[in-house]
Structure formats: structure tokens, C-alpha cells
Amino acid sequence: MNKLILGNLIYRPLRSLLSLTAVAIEVVMILSVTAIMLGMLNNEKTRTSGIGADLIVRPASTSYLVGVSGAPVSAKVADVLARLPHVTVAAPVTVQLVTGKSIEDIYGIDYKSFNALKPFVIVSGTPFQHPFDALVDDIFARTGKGYKVGDHISILNHQFRISGIVEHGKGGRKFIPLDTMDQLIGSEGKASLFYLKLDNPANDNLVEQEIQRTPGMAGYQVQTIQDLLSQMTPSRMPGLEPALRTVIGIACIIGFLVIFQSMYLAVMERTREIGILKALGASKTYIVSAIMRETGLLAIGGIIVGIGLSFLARAGVTANFPTIAFPITGYWVAWATGLSLISSLIGAVYPAFKAARKDPIDALAYE
């Protein structure tokens, strides 16, 4: 049977190649889209954790999604928070979500307090020297032809001079002075949120109670960084989980349809061959098994090619777009393998049983 299956695949190389390619595309779609989407999410979690804060304080009725709530509250609230027991640092921050060639959060920071949460590791250059200075992380600095201290970049449709390049992993990839940010978005003296550093993280409940008892701050949202990170899941991010399911579903449908069409045509072309096999005593189970094994071999070949292409795509994306995370995990490789194999085998079920039901006399008389 194995020789028969290999012979059928080699005898019809174009159809075999198309089927294998369809399965490979299915695998690449699943791995690439999940890698980019979940990579962005995991990257955001890592950079949020790297800020060095213990608590995050937001005005009432603002989203936990950083960058989408504007700057609704006075930055001077940081002075009030800094005077509370157990609070060692209170850093006001305005985060602005921007879209263009990419989607990113721009951080407007008070350098002294934000740096006090966890010091920047400055690779080259200095902190802000002028209102339109910017700090960028080392990953962003490697994009394009490479940026260096003194170069100019466009942020919020204004030109900023790169005053320093910092090690990645602390908040955003681009930082500008808080006052400059507020002027550009029309929210002078305001902030989006406040990061707090405590003398001991175990005092988070005490600090939250103090904040709620402070006049005018009863409705403020207080959350530990760990709680915030736990909310950064596909199910909590608007549209992310449905998008993942949609892309995966489309990929599986593509694999199913191509395999279905390929194996259906194969059965029609091999009608006389099937008739000969049945005349020689081949059972329905034998015929079904032959079709399914042929499909399985095509699917496995496509999966191997698809995984290889996904790693090539990751290398290309990483080389040309360093700011885009592209993690390919064993978990999603297993999922892509399973889904592709299952959708391919399901696509071959009807053709296989159609072949098994053929009458040997009619099959032998088929022209």
C-alpha cells in the first residue's frame, strides 16, 4: 500500500505540490498571526513589568488599556500621592496611542520621577536636555538604517531630537517630556495615570486605602502591576481573541477545501484503478485507508514545510522590523500541526468513502 500511495503522489506531482502548499499556507497563517498578535501582547506585558512600579493609579472611568484614555487629571495629583505613607515615588505619565506605520504607545514622562521607579539603562547620550528631546530604546534605534544620538524623528507630527538611547524593556519605545506631550495633545498640566513605588510591595492594600480616603480621590482606580499584567490576555483585549479565531478558522477552511478538491479529483481520475483493486479483493476499509493515508502524508509534508517557512518569516521580520515581536512557541506549533492535520483529513473523508462505495464493475467499465 505504501508503494501505491507514493506512486500516486509522484505520478501527479502538480496536484500533490498544490495540496502540500495549501497545508503549508494554513500552518504559516496560524503561526504567523498568532505570533504577531500574542507577541505584541507579551511584549507589552514585559515592558509594563519593567517600569519598576508596584501600583498604578488611574482616574475613575478610564480604561485599563494604557494609551486610550487621554490625560484627564491634573499631574499635581502625583504630589498628593507622594506624601502618602509607604509611597516612595509617584510618577505622573501621559501615554498616547498613535497609529501610522505601526501602532505604538508614546510615553510622556517626568524624567526624574519615572527614572526613580527603576533607573533607565542609558546606552548612549543623555536624558532630556530640551523640550523637544526624546529618548528611544535600543530596539527602535536599530530600525531602518539605524538611529543614533542627535538624529531627528517624527513623534505626534513634530520633530524630536534623540537625546539618548536606553535599554529596552521599560515602558514604551519612545519617551518625551511630560510637559511637551501635554502641549501637543492639548492637555497642559494633565496626566493619564500615576505609577507608584512603595517602600514594601506588601503595603499595597494600605496605600490603596489611603488613596480612597484622600479627598477627591475616592473613585480612583488602584491596581497592582501584577493584577494589571494578569488582565493582559487575549480574552481581555478588545477584538484580539475574535481576530485570532477568525484567522485560524479561515486557515482551516482553506486547508479543508483544497484537500477536499484535490482528493475528490484524485478519486475521479483513479476510478479504474479503484475498480481493479476492488476486483482483486480490496475491501472498503482498504480503499478508505489508502485515501486517508495519502492525505495524511500530504498533510505532514505541508506541515513540515509550513513550520519551516514560519521560522524563515520570523527571521525576515526580526531582521527588517526589530520592534515587532514574532515568537513561535511549541504550544502554537502543536496547535497548528493538529488543526492542519485534522482539517486535511476531514477534507478527505467524503472522497475516501465515495471511492470505497464504487461498484467494481462500473469502475472497470469507466472511460
PLY file of the C-alpha trace (Angstrom):
ply
format ascii 1.0
element vertex 367
property float x
property float y
property float z
element edge 366
property int vertex1
property int vertex2
end_header
0.00 0.00 0.00
2.82 2.40 0.84
4.35 1.95 -2.62
0.93 2.56 -4.15
0.43 5.77 -2.16
3.89 7.14 -3.00
3.38 6.21 -6.63
0.11 8.14 -6.77
1.74 11.24 -5.25
4.74 11.13 -7.59
2.61 10.39 -10.67
0.61 13.58 -10.11
3.30 15.99 -8.87
1.46 19.26 -9.59
-1.64 18.32 -7.65
0.46 16.91 -4.82
2.50 20.13 -4.72
-0.63 22.30 -4.65
-2.11 20.26 -1.79
1.13 20.38 0.16
1.37 24.15 -0.43
-2.19 24.70 0.80
-1.44 22.91 4.06
1.83 24.85 4.40
-0.05 28.15 3.94
-2.53 27.07 6.59
0.30 26.44 9.05
2.06 29.71 8.19
-1.17 31.69 8.65
-1.81 30.19 12.07
1.74 30.55 13.35
2.40 33.99 11.89
-0.80 35.69 13.00
-0.73 34.21 16.49
2.97 35.05 16.81
2.48 38.70 15.87
-0.69 39.25 17.90
0.40 37.40 21.02
3.95 38.72 20.61
2.65 42.27 20.79
0.66 41.40 23.91
3.51 39.60 25.65
5.92 42.37 24.71
3.59 44.91 26.29
3.43 42.83 29.46
7.21 42.60 29.64
7.70 46.32 29.16
4.97 47.18 31.68
6.62 44.92 34.23
9.97 46.59 33.51
8.73 50.04 34.56
9.53 49.12 38.15
6.28 50.31 39.76
4.30 48.48 42.41
0.95 50.22 41.91
-0.79 52.02 39.10
-3.36 54.70 39.87
-5.88 55.84 37.28
-8.76 58.30 37.40
-12.25 56.86 37.58
-13.91 55.64 34.38
-10.65 55.28 32.44
-9.67 52.15 30.59
-7.04 49.74 31.85
-5.70 49.83 28.29
-2.81 52.27 28.51
-2.88 54.96 25.87
-6.57 55.18 25.05
-7.87 57.43 27.84
-6.08 60.70 27.09
-4.90 62.84 30.02
-7.98 63.53 32.18
-6.49 64.52 35.55
-4.03 67.06 36.94
-0.41 65.89 37.09
-0.18 67.55 40.51
-2.04 64.56 41.93
1.41 62.94 41.93
2.46 65.34 44.70
-0.51 64.23 46.80
0.26 60.57 46.20
3.95 61.05 47.02
3.06 62.32 50.50
1.09 59.20 51.43
2.60 56.71 53.89
4.64 53.89 52.27
4.85 55.71 48.90
8.44 56.44 47.92
7.91 57.54 44.30
4.86 58.85 42.43
5.43 59.33 38.71
2.83 61.07 36.52
2.70 59.74 32.98
0.71 60.61 29.88
0.52 57.78 27.37
-0.71 58.44 23.85
-1.60 55.65 21.45
-0.58 56.54 17.91
-1.14 54.75 14.62
0.75 55.08 11.40
3.34 52.70 10.03
2.85 50.88 13.32
0.70 51.03 16.44
2.63 52.20 19.47
2.35 53.99 22.80
4.30 57.22 23.22
5.21 57.92 26.84
5.20 61.48 28.16
7.19 61.30 31.39
8.58 63.40 34.18
12.09 62.01 33.80
13.17 62.40 37.43
10.24 60.51 38.97
9.86 57.96 36.17
13.57 57.16 36.35
13.27 56.80 40.13
10.84 53.89 39.72
13.62 51.90 38.08
16.60 53.70 36.55
16.94 53.77 32.78
19.99 51.98 31.46
21.35 54.62 29.09
23.23 53.02 26.22
24.36 56.34 24.77
23.52 60.01 25.08
21.81 61.79 27.96
18.33 62.37 29.41
16.18 65.19 28.04
18.03 68.46 27.62
15.34 70.41 25.77
11.51 70.25 25.46
11.69 68.55 22.07
14.22 65.91 23.05
13.28 62.24 23.04
14.60 59.01 24.46
14.27 55.86 22.37
15.08 52.28 23.26
17.87 50.28 21.63
15.48 48.09 19.64
13.85 51.08 17.97
17.30 52.56 17.35
18.13 49.52 15.21
15.17 50.03 12.86
15.65 51.34 9.32
19.21 52.44 8.72
19.75 52.80 12.45
19.27 55.84 14.66
21.90 57.50 16.79
22.01 60.31 19.30
21.39 63.63 17.56
19.14 62.23 14.84
15.64 63.60 14.44
12.45 61.53 14.42
8.79 62.42 14.00
6.59 61.95 17.08
2.99 63.18 17.11
3.69 65.04 13.85
6.56 67.03 15.40
10.31 66.67 15.04
12.22 65.48 18.12
15.95 65.16 18.59
17.14 61.86 20.03
18.99 62.88 23.19
19.57 59.35 24.43
19.20 55.67 23.62
18.14 53.43 26.51
17.98 49.71 27.06
14.63 48.24 26.05
12.12 46.78 28.49
10.95 49.83 30.47
7.55 51.05 29.33
7.42 52.27 25.73
9.98 52.57 22.97
9.77 56.36 22.73
9.73 58.84 25.63
9.26 62.60 25.52
8.94 65.20 28.31
5.55 65.19 30.04
5.01 68.93 29.55
5.73 68.66 25.83
3.37 65.73 25.46
0.58 67.63 27.22
1.07 70.67 25.00
0.91 68.57 21.84
-2.34 66.84 22.81
-3.93 69.92 24.37
-3.90 68.71 27.98
-1.48 71.06 29.72
-0.69 70.04 33.26
-2.58 66.75 32.96
-1.66 63.08 33.19
-3.14 59.73 32.14
-2.05 57.74 35.17
0.42 57.52 38.03
2.97 54.83 38.77
3.79 54.34 42.45
6.84 52.77 44.06
6.29 51.57 47.61
8.69 51.02 50.47
7.38 47.47 50.53
5.07 45.90 47.89
3.23 44.15 50.72
1.81 47.54 51.74
-0.27 47.84 48.59
-3.58 47.41 50.43
-2.67 50.07 52.97
-1.76 52.52 50.23
-4.98 51.80 48.36
-6.99 52.52 51.49
-5.12 55.79 51.99
-5.82 56.83 48.41
-9.52 56.09 48.76
-9.64 58.18 51.96
-7.91 61.13 50.30
-10.42 63.91 49.49
-11.34 63.91 45.81
-9.76 60.52 45.09
-12.42 58.14 46.32
-13.24 56.97 42.82
-9.68 56.46 41.60
-8.73 53.01 40.35
-5.80 51.48 42.23
-4.24 48.30 40.93
-1.07 46.36 41.50
1.13 45.85 38.48
0.70 42.11 38.85
-3.08 42.46 38.64
-2.71 44.63 35.55
-0.45 42.07 33.90
-2.95 39.31 34.65
-5.55 41.25 32.65
-3.36 41.33 29.56
-4.79 38.19 27.99
-6.34 37.65 24.55
-9.81 37.36 26.10
-9.47 40.76 27.79
-8.04 42.64 24.81
-10.83 44.05 22.61
-11.07 42.18 19.32
-7.90 40.12 19.79
-9.45 36.74 20.55
-12.15 37.00 17.83
-9.45 38.04 15.36
-7.33 35.03 16.27
-10.27 32.66 15.93
-11.29 34.18 12.61
-7.83 33.86 11.07
-7.39 30.32 12.37
-10.85 29.40 11.08
-10.10 30.82 7.62
-6.79 28.95 7.52
-8.50 25.66 8.40
-11.20 26.24 5.76
-8.53 26.85 3.11
-6.78 23.61 4.02
-10.06 21.68 4.07
-11.28 22.95 0.69
-8.00 22.39 -1.15
-7.58 18.86 0.23
-11.24 18.07 -0.49
-10.95 19.22 -4.09
-7.61 17.52 -4.60
-8.68 14.14 -3.23
-12.06 14.30 -4.96
-10.34 14.81 -8.32
-7.88 12.06 -7.44
-10.75 9.64 -6.82
-12.40 10.57 -10.11
-9.14 10.12 -12.02
-8.40 6.78 -10.38
-11.80 5.21 -10.91
-10.40 2.34 -12.98
-7.56 1.85 -10.50
-10.07 1.60 -7.66
-12.14 -0.85 -9.70
-9.09 -3.06 -10.23
-8.26 -3.00 -6.53
-11.82 -3.94 -5.58
-11.92 -6.67 -8.24
-8.75 -8.07 -6.68
-10.48 -8.22 -3.32
-9.66 -4.87 -1.74
-12.19 -4.05 0.97
-13.89 -0.69 1.55
-11.66 -0.23 4.58
-8.58 -0.77 2.42
-9.71 1.86 -0.09
-10.60 4.39 2.62
-7.31 3.73 4.38
-5.33 4.29 1.17
-7.00 7.67 0.51
-6.65 8.81 4.12
-3.02 7.74 4.34
-2.25 9.57 1.12
-3.90 12.68 2.58
-2.03 12.27 5.84
1.28 12.08 4.01
0.48 15.27 2.08
-0.60 17.00 5.29
2.55 16.01 7.18
4.71 17.24 4.32
2.79 20.52 4.22
3.06 20.95 7.98
6.84 20.47 7.90
7.19 22.97 5.06
4.82 25.41 6.81
6.76 25.31 10.07
10.00 25.88 8.17
8.51 28.84 6.28
7.21 30.31 9.54
10.69 30.32 11.04
12.02 31.92 7.83
9.28 34.55 8.12
10.27 35.19 11.73
13.89 35.68 10.72
12.87 38.11 7.99
10.53 40.11 10.21
13.06 40.27 13.05
15.81 41.44 10.70
13.72 44.12 8.98
11.32 45.14 11.77
13.11 44.70 15.13
10.25 46.33 17.07
7.82 43.57 16.06
7.89 40.56 18.36
7.47 37.26 16.47
7.60 34.38 18.97
6.89 30.89 17.64
6.16 28.67 20.61
5.91 24.92 20.88
2.32 25.32 22.06
1.20 27.00 18.84
3.32 24.73 16.67
1.42 21.80 18.22
-1.91 23.56 17.66
-1.09 24.41 14.05
0.04 20.83 13.44
-3.10 19.36 14.95
-5.53 21.74 13.24
-3.90 21.36 9.84
-3.81 17.58 10.07
-7.41 17.34 11.25
-8.78 19.76 8.64
-6.91 17.88 5.89
-8.19 14.50 7.00
-11.75 15.82 7.28
-11.42 17.19 3.75
-10.54 13.68 2.52
-13.38 11.84 4.27
-16.05 12.26 1.58
-13.73 11.44 -1.35
-12.45 8.38 0.53
-15.92 6.97 1.18
-17.03 7.85 -2.34
-14.13 5.77 -3.62
-15.00 2.90 -1.26
-18.62 2.81 -2.47
-17.72 2.47 -6.15
-19.02 -0.66 -7.80
-16.06 -2.63 -9.25
-17.94 -3.48 -12.48
-18.85 0.17 -13.12
-15.34 1.26 -12.16
-13.72 -1.17 -14.60
-16.05 -0.02 -17.40
-15.27 3.67 -16.67
-13.57 5.56 -19.50
0 1
1 2
2 3
3 4
4 5
5 6
6 7
7 8
8 9
9 10
10 11
11 12
12 13
13 14
14 15
15 16
16 17
17 18
18 19
19 20
20 21
21 22
22 23
23 24
24 25
25 26
26 27
27 28
28 29
29 30
30 31
31 32
32 33
33 34
34 35
35 36
36 37
37 38
38 39
39 40
40 41
41 42
42 43
43 44
44 45
45 46
46 47
47 48
48 49
49 50
50 51
51 52
52 53
53 54
54 55
55 56
56 57
57 58
58 59
59 60
60 61
61 62
62 63
63 64
64 65
65 66
66 67
67 68
68 69
69 70
70 71
71 72
72 73
73 74
74 75
75 76
76 77
77 78
78 79
79 80
80 81
81 82
82 83
83 84
84 85
85 86
86 87
87 88
88 89
89 90
90 91
91 92
92 93
93 94
94 95
95 96
96 97
97 98
98 99
99 100
100 101
101 102
102 103
103 104
104 105
105 106
106 107
107 108
108 109
109 110
110 111
111 112
112 113
113 114
114 115
115 116
116 117
117 118
118 119
119 120
120 121
121 122
122 123
123 124
124 125
125 126
126 127
127 128
128 129
129 130
130 131
131 132
132 133
133 134
134 135
135 136
136 137
137 138
138 139
139 140
140 141
141 142
142 143
143 144
144 145
145 146
146 147
147 148
148 149
149 150
150 151
151 152
152 153
153 154
154 155
155 156
156 157
157 158
158 159
159 160
160 161
161 162
162 163
163 164
164 165
165 166
166 167
167 168
168 169
169 170
170 171
171 172
172 173
173 174
174 175
175 176
176 177
177 178
178 179
179 180
180 181
181 182
182 183
183 184
184 185
185 186
186 187
187 188
188 189
189 190
190 191
191 192
192 193
193 194
194 195
195 196
196 197
197 198
198 199
199 200
200 201
201 202
202 203
203 204
204 205
205 206
206 207
207 208
208 209
209 210
210 211
211 212
212 213
213 214
214 215
215 216
216 217
217 218
218 219
219 220
220 221
221 222
222 223
223 224
224 225
225 226
226 227
227 228
228 229
229 230
230 231
231 232
232 233
233 234
234 235
235 236
236 237
237 238
238 239
239 240
240 241
241 242
242 243
243 244
244 245
245 246
246 247
247 248
248 249
249 250
250 251
251 252
252 253
253 254
254 255
255 256
256 257
257 258
258 259
259 260
260 261
261 262
262 263
263 264
264 265
265 266
266 267
267 268
268 269
269 270
270 271
271 272
272 273
273 274
274 275
275 276
276 277
277 278
278 279
279 280
280 281
281 282
282 283
283 284
284 285
285 286
286 287
287 288
288 289
289 290
290 291
291 292
292 293
293 294
294 295
295 296
296 297
297 298
298 299
299 300
300 301
301 302
302 303
303 304
304 305
305 306
306 307
307 308
308 309
309 310
310 311
311 312
312 313
313 314
314 315
315 316
316 317
317 318
318 319
319 320
320 321
321 322
322 323
323 324
324 325
325 326
326 327
327 328
328 329
329 330
330 331
331 332
332 333
333 334
334 335
335 336
336 337
337 338
338 339
339 340
340 341
341 342
342 343
343 344
344 345
345 346
346 347
347 348
348 349
349 350
350 351
351 352
352 353
353 354
354 355
355 356
356 357
357 358
358 359
359 360
360 361
361 362
362 363
363 364
364 365
365 366
